[in-house]
């Protein structure tokens, strides 16, 4: 699999973490929605299946999707797709605004930690709802009529910020403090405004005052996937010479600055990154909420640590079960010290590829980088995790010269 020359250019697709809430929020439209730059990934296809279960018309050609919710009907969200993906929980907030109730199978997704939705549920309670959980089914229903509310999320959470916002759109007005929106969340807020919901975001606060919607066709282009951009950037630094196009580098200021300061051969403009095979100085990184270092890039940089001249440190502060890649590095001959959610990695060229098992989306992507950057072959099981979040990754890697095949 690895050891070949990786060279060429690759275009970033639309962001997974924007596409999922955007598709759910399309149900809030009064009219049809045309989304461009939608990634063709498993999670998106699962959301499309749920929309069709709800009697919506969905036409998905290339990377453009047309959604018509004219015949939308309330149904309990007891579909298996809801348990396959984490982002199905965005339907809850949407349903509360549309139907004042929601029954849904508890959402699934990558097993990277507990990731409870208690912040979401507390926000729904502040908005006048009650909930029960019975046999993996969450039921949320209106307890009292609320017209105006000022609530504060107990912890910063992108998912809870969006979900509470969706649920509050039926109110006359609301203010919500302590919210968190990464670039993908800001993209969703922009979409809500295009639909006719006047949601304003600034200084960790959103405000909203209801107005009447007009029937129209809403067109929106999904923001580019910054984690996909970082994935191919790390691949270029590990194994070749890659130009990454259609990327919003302003959303990657911290990780790109870290790479530049470490001495890696990297340059970038507003919408493009060039990354060449190189070695860098040791790095010390701690994952934080945006605009801090993204937890989704932690495993990818863990592999890049093997190309540093000395010891690099990684502290994971977001999820408690996201350190799998460092055990794989250790099994592959890399000197690693792992304690709790901190890893110390010694740079080395002496890596012996093994057979690996992916435990989540980004772990699987990191394993792919490890395999492509080193001599030999590796078998990665559970590769479905990667297909859930990376658009056309097989053909993109092959076009760069990487050797990769799916074995059924």
Secondary structure, DSSP 8 states (H G I E B T S, - for coil): -BSS-EEEEEE--B-HHHHHHHHHHGGG-SSEEEEES----HHHHHHHHHHHHTT-EEEEETTEEEEE-TT-----B--HHHHH-GGGGHHHHHHHHHHSEEEEE------SS----HHHHHHHHHTTEEEEEETTEEEEEE-S--SEEEEE-SS--HHHHHHHHHHHTTSSEEEEES----HHHHHHHHHHHHHT--EEEETTEEEEE--------EEEE--B-HHHHHHHHHHHHHHEEEEEES--GGGGHHHHHHHHHTT-EEEE-SSEEEEES--B---EEEB-STTSB-GGGHHHHHHHGGGBSSEEEEE--S-SS--HHHHHHHHTT--EEEETTEEEEE--S------EE--SHHHHHHHHHHHHTSSB---EE-THHHHHHSTTHHHHHHHTT-------
